[in-house]
């Protein structure tokens, strides 16, 4: 999802290590390998801004049945 978000915003990126542990000779604990999303250094600030805006929220999630305060 993160790679697609960046690509659609014209930020070149590469996913490194996107293999399931069961397919690798030495799986890591939990069965998944570490995944890295690589972007050019000059695009890093913009990439982080987009990532944070889409995936990171400082607001608490609503409880079931709770209405937003808008």
Buried (B, 14 or more C-beta within 10 A) or exposed (E): EBBEBBEEBEBEBEEEEEEEBEEEEEBEEEEBBEEEBEBEEEBEEBBEEBBEEEEEEEEEEEEEEEEEEE
